[in-house]
Amino acid sequence: MVRTKIEMKKIESEDSRQVTFSKRRAGLFKKASELSILCGAEIAIVVFSPAGKAFSFGHPNVDSVVDSFLAGKPYKGANGNQHAVKKYSKVLDQLTTESKKSDAARKLRKTSLQNRQIPWWEGPIENLGFNELQLLLSSYNRLQQNVGIR
């Protein structure tokens, strides 16, 4: 599918505007997280929804970045947090990998339910051939003997 370019203007529908805000906010926060991990940048983002609700993202956290910005001083806390940033990046990668595996398993399960292929012995008896019928009969006889013994 080809993505179409969206004209940059205010979305008129309030519901569509809210949905777009939610999706784009998540993308913005993800990109900010990637930037902070890749470059070691300290980031703080505050976004207000169309309904007036505030959302924020910060690395290492919003308060420390905003405080250092307001004080006019560069943030000094990143030197001790390099290990935590690497660990966070690794965990984020693992989460992405597991999420992809989960999606694939969900699709496979859905496909197998739609194309349910059952073993020949669980299908209609009319569909069985002579050899399969003989095997089924001998299995039933063995089962009857085992039940009689017990």
Phi and psi in degrees as GROMACS dihedral restraints (atoms count N, CA, C in turn):
[ dihedral_restraints ]
;  ai    aj    ak    al  type     phi  dphi    fc
    3     4     5     6     1   -98.6    20    10
    4     5     6     7     1   134.9    20    10
    6     7     8     9     1   -80.3    20    10
    7     8     9    10     1   136.6    20    10
    9    10    11    12     1   -97.4    20    10
   10    11    12    13     1   148.3    20    10
   12    13    14    15     1   -76.6    20    10
   13    14    15    16     1   131.2    20    10
   15    16    17    18     1   -96.6    20    10
   16    17    18    19     1   130.4    20    10
   18    19    20    21     1   -67.1    20    10
   19    20    21    22     1   133.0    20    10
   21    22    23    24     1   -82.6    20    10
   22    23    24    25     1    94.9    20    10
   24    25    26    27     1  -151.3    20    10
   25    26    27    28     1   162.9    20    10
   27    28    29    30     1   -64.7    20    10
   28    29    30    31     1   133.9    20    10
   30    31    32    33     1   -76.3    20    10
   31    32    33    34     1   127.7    20    10
   33    34    35    36     1   -74.4    20    10
   34    35    36    37     1   -41.9    20    10
   36    37    38    39     1   -71.4    20    10
   37    38    39    40     1   126.1    20    10
   39    40    41    42     1   -65.8    20    10
   40    41    42    43     1   -39.8    20    10
   42    43    44    45     1   -64.6    20    10
   43    44    45    46     1   -46.2    20    10
   45    46    47    48     1   -63.1    20    10
   46    47    48    49     1   -38.2    20    10
   48    49    50    51     1   -63.8    20    10
   49    50    51    52     1   -40.9    20    10
   51    52    53    54     1   -66.9    20    10
   52    53    54    55     1   -42.3    20    10
   54    55    56    57     1   -63.9    20    10
   55    56    57    58     1   -45.6    20    10
   57    58    59    60     1   -61.3    20    10
   58    59    60    61     1   -42.5    20    10
   60    61    62    63     1   -58.9    20    10
   61    62    63    64     1   -47.1    20    10
   63    64    65    66     1   -61.9    20    10
   64    65    66    67     1   -45.5    20    10
   66    67    68    69     1   -67.0    20    10
   67    68    69    70     1   -44.7    20    10
   69    70    71    72     1   -70.9    20    10
   70    71    72    73     1   -32.1    20    10
   72    73    74    75     1   -62.8    20    10
   73    74    75    76     1   -44.3    20    10
   75    76    77    78     1   -61.5    20    10
   76    77    78    79     1   -41.5    20    10
   78    79    80    81     1   -65.4    20    10
   79    80    81    82     1   -40.4    20    10
   81    82    83    84     1   -62.6    20    10
   82    83    84    85     1   -45.2    20    10
   84    85    86    87     1   -66.0    20    10
   85    86    87    88     1   -37.0    20    10
   87    88    89    90     1   -64.8    20    10
   88    89    90    91     1   -44.8    20    10
   90    91    92    93     1   -63.7    20    10
   91    92    93    94     1   -38.7    20    10
   93    94    95    96     1   -64.0    20    10
   94    95    96    97     1   -40.1    20    10
   96    97    98    99     1   -63.4    20    10
   97    98    99   100     1   -43.8    20    10
   99   100   101   102     1   -62.4    20    10
  100   101   102   103     1   -42.0    20    10
  102   103   104   105     1   -62.1    20    10
  103   104   105   106     1   -43.6    20    10
  105   106   107   108     1   -66.3    20    10
  106   107   108   109     1   -36.1    20    10
  108   109   110   111     1   -71.9    20    10
  109   110   111   112     1   -48.2    20    10
  111   112   113   114     1   -67.7    20    10
  112   113   114   115     1   -37.9    20    10
  114   115   116   117     1  -108.6    20    10
  115   116   117   118     1    -6.2    20    10
  117   118   119   120     1    70.3    20    10
  118   119   120   121     1    24.7    20    10
  120   121   122   123     1   -81.8    20    10
  121   122   123   124     1   146.7    20    10
  123   124   125   126     1   -92.8    20    10
  124   125   126   127     1   126.8    20    10
  126   127   128   129     1  -130.1    20    10
  127   128   129   130     1   141.2    20    10
  129   130   131   132     1  -138.7    20    10
  130   131   132   133     1   128.5    20    10
  132   133   134   135     1  -129.4    20    10
  133   134   135   136     1   131.8    20    10
  135   136   137   138     1  -123.9    20    10
  136   137   138   139     1   126.0    20    10
  138   139   140   141     1  -128.6    20    10
  139   140   141   142     1   137.2    20    10
  141   142   143   144     1  -107.6    20    10
  142   143   144   145     1   129.5    20    10
  144   145   146   147     1   -72.3    20    10
  145   146   147   148     1   166.1    20    10
  147   148   149   150     1   -57.8    20    10
  148   149   150   151     1   -25.2    20    10
  150   151   152   153     1   -84.0    20    10
  151   152   153   154     1    -4.5    20    10
  153   154   155   156     1    93.8    20    10
  154   155   156   157     1     4.6    20    10
  156   157   158   159     1   -83.0    20    10
  157   158   159   160     1   136.5    20    10
  159   160   161   162     1   -90.8    20    10
  160   161   162   163     1   139.2    20    10
  162   163   164   165     1  -128.5    20    10
  163   164   165   166     1   142.7    20    10
  165   166   167   168     1  -139.8    20    10
  166   167   168   169     1   154.2    20    10
  168   169   170   171     1  -140.4    20    10
  169   170   171   172     1   138.1    20    10
  171   172   173   174     1  -151.7    20    10
  172   173   174   175     1   146.3    20    10
  174   175   176   177     1  -134.6    20    10
  175   176   177   178     1   120.7    20    10
  177   178   179   180     1   -73.2    20    10
  178   179   180   181     1   -31.2    20    10
  180   181   182   183     1  -159.5    20    10
  181   182   183   184     1   159.5    20    10
  183   184   185   186     1   -63.2    20    10
  184   185   186   187     1   -45.5    20    10
  186   187   188   189     1   -59.1    20    10
  187   188   189   190     1   -47.4    20    10
  189   190   191   192     1   -66.4    20    10
  190   191   192   193     1   -38.1    20    10
  192   193   194   195     1   -69.1    20    10
  193   194   195   196     1   -43.9    20    10
  195   196   197   198     1   -65.5    20    10
  196   197   198   199     1   -42.4    20    10
  198   199   200   201     1   -60.2    20    10
  199   200   201   202     1   -44.2    20    10
  201   202   203   204     1   -68.6    20    10
  202   203   204   205     1   -34.0    20    10
  204   205   206   207     1   -65.8    20    10
  205   206   207   208     1   -46.6    20    10
  207   208   209   210     1   -66.4    20    10
  208   209   210   211     1   -31.8    20    10
  210   211   212   213     1   -80.1    20    10
  211   212   213   214     1   -10.4    20    10
  213   214   215   216     1    75.6    20    10
  214   215   216   217     1    19.4    20    10
  216   217   218   219     1  -115.1    20    10
  217   218   219   220     1   144.8    20    10
  219   220   221   222     1   -70.0    20    10
  220   221   222   223     1   147.5    20    10
  222   223   224   225     1   -71.2    20    10
  223   224   225   226     1   132.0    20    10
  225   226   227   228     1  -106.9    20    10
  226   227   228   229     1     0.3    20    10
  228   229   230   231     1   -80.4    20    10
  229   230   231   232     1    -9.8    20    10
  231   232   233   234     1   -71.5    20    10
  232   233   234   235     1   -26.2    20    10
  234   235   236   237     1   -58.6    20    10
  235   236   237   238     1   -41.0    20    10
  237   238   239   240     1   -81.9    20    10
  238   239   240   241     1    -9.6    20    10
  240   241   242   243     1  -102.1    20    10
  241   242   243   244     1     6.0    20    10
  243   244   245   246     1   -61.0    20    10
  244   245   246   247     1   -39.9    20    10
  246   247   248   249     1   -63.9    20    10
  247   248   249   250     1   -43.1    20    10
  249   250   251   252     1   -64.2    20    10
  250   251   252   253     1   -38.4    20    10
  252   253   254   255     1   -64.3    20    10
  253   254   255   256     1   -43.6    20    10
  255   256   257   258     1   -64.1    20    10
  256   257   258   259     1   -42.3    20    10
  258   259   260   261     1   -64.5    20    10
  259   260   261   262     1   -42.3    20    10
  261   262   263   264     1   -61.5    20    10
  262   263   264   265     1   -42.3    20    10
  264   265   266   267     1   -62.2    20    10
  265   266   267   268     1   -42.7    20    10
  267   268   269   270     1   -64.5    20    10
  268   269   270   271     1   -44.0    20    10
  270   271   272   273     1   -64.9    20    10
  271   272   273   274     1   -39.5    20    10
  273   274   275   276     1   -63.1    20    10
  274   275   276   277     1   -40.4    20    10
  276   277   278   279     1   -63.4    20    10
  277   278   279   280     1   -42.7    20    10
  279   280   281   282     1   -63.7    20    10
  280   281   282   283     1   -40.7    20    10
  282   283   284   285     1   -61.9    20    10
  283   284   285   286     1   -43.2    20    10
  285   286   287   288     1   -62.9    20    10
  286   287   288   289     1   -44.2    20    10
  288   289   290   291     1   -61.7    20    10
  289   290   291   292     1   -47.8    20    10
  291   292   293   294     1   -65.0    20    10
  292   293   294   295     1   -36.0    20    10
  294   295   296   297     1   -63.0    20    10
  295   296   297   298     1   -41.4    20    10
  297   298   299   300     1   -65.1    20    10
  298   299   300   301     1   -41.4    20    10
  300   301   302   303     1   -63.2    20    10
  301   302   303   304     1   -41.9    20    10
  303   304   305   306     1   -63.0    20    10
  304   305   306   307     1   -42.6    20    10
  306   307   308   309     1   -62.5    20    10
  307   308   309   310     1   -42.1    20    10
  309   310   311   312     1   -64.2    20    10
  310   311   312   313     1   -42.5    20    10
  312   313   314   315     1   -64.5    20    10
  313   314   315   316     1   -40.0    20    10
  315   316   317   318     1   -63.1    20    10
  316   317   318   319     1   -42.6    20    10
  318   319   320   321     1   -65.2    20    10
  319   320   321   322     1   -41.9    20    10
  321   322   323   324     1   -63.0    20    10
  322   323   324   325     1   -43.5    20    10
  324   325   326   327     1   -61.9    20    10
  325   326   327   328     1   -43.1    20    10
  327   328   329   330     1   -63.6    20    10
  328   329   330   331     1   -42.9    20    10
  330   331   332   333     1   -64.3    20    10
  331   332   333   334     1   -43.2    20    10
  333   334   335   336     1   -67.0    20    10
  334   335   336   337     1   -31.4    20    10
  336   337   338   339     1   -71.2    20    10
  337   338   339   340     1   -36.7    20    10
  339   340   341   342     1   -71.4    20    10
  340   341   342   343     1   -40.7    20    10
  342   343   344   345     1  -104.0    20    10
  343   344   345   346     1    44.0    20    10
  345   346   347   348     1   -53.0    20    10
  346   347   348   349     1   113.1    20    10
  348   349   350   351     1  -104.8    20    10
  349   350   351   352     1   114.9    20    10
  351   352   353   354     1  -101.8    20    10
  352   353   354   355     1   151.7    20    10
  354   355   356   357     1   -61.1    20    10
  355   356   357   358     1   155.7    20    10
  357   358   359   360     1   -60.2    20    10
  358   359   360   361     1   -32.2    20    10
  360   361   362   363     1   -76.4    20    10
  361   362   363   364     1   -12.7    20    10
  363   364   365   366     1   -97.1    20    10
  364   365   366   367     1    -7.6    20    10
  366   367   368   369     1   -82.6    20    10
  367   368   369   370     1  -179.5    20    10
  369   370   371   372     1   -63.6    20    10
  370   371   372   373     1   138.9    20    10
  372   373   374   375     1   -65.6    20    10
  373   374   375   376     1   -24.4    20    10
  375   376   377   378     1   -65.6    20    10
  376   377   378   379     1   -23.7    20    10
  378   379   380   381     1   -86.1    20    10
  379   380   381   382     1    -3.7    20    10
  381   382   383   384     1   -84.4    20    10
  382   383   384   385     1   146.7    20    10
  384   385   386   387     1   -87.9    20    10
  385   386   387   388     1   178.6    20    10
  387   388   389   390     1   -60.7    20    10
  388   389   390   391     1   -47.8    20    10
  390   391   392   393     1   -62.5    20    10
  391   392   393   394     1   -41.1    20    10
  393   394   395   396     1   -66.4    20    10
  394   395   396   397     1   -38.1    20    10
  396   397   398   399     1   -64.5    20    10
  397   398   399   400     1   -41.5    20    10
  399   400   401   402     1   -62.9    20    10
  400   401   402   403     1   -42.4    20    10
  402   403   404   405     1   -64.4    20    10
  403   404   405   406     1   -40.8    20    10
  405   406   407   408     1   -64.2    20    10
  406   407   408   409     1   -42.6    20    10
  408   409   410   411     1   -63.6    20    10
  409   410   411   412     1   -44.7    20    10
  411   412   413   414     1   -66.1    20    10
  412   413   414   415     1   -34.4    20    10
  414   415   416   417     1   -66.1    20    10
  415   416   417   418     1   -40.7    20    10
  417   418   419   420     1   -65.3    20    10
  418   419   420   421     1   -41.3    20    10
  420   421   422   423     1   -63.2    20    10
  421   422   423   424     1   -42.7    20    10
  423   424   425   426     1   -63.0    20    10
  424   425   426   427     1   -41.1    20    10
  426   427   428   429     1   -63.4    20    10
  427   428   429   430     1   -41.8    20    10
  429   430   431   432     1   -63.4    20    10
  430   431   432   433     1   -41.0    20    10
  432   433   434   435     1   -63.7    20    10
  433   434   435   436     1   -43.7    20    10
  435   436   437   438     1   -63.7    20    10
  436   437   438   439     1   -38.6    20    10
  438   439   440   441     1   -67.8    20    10
  439   440   441   442     1   -40.3    20    10
  441   442   443   444     1   -63.0    20    10
  442   443   444   445     1   -37.3    20    10
  444   445   446   447     1   -67.3    20    10
  445   446   447   448     1   -40.3    20    10
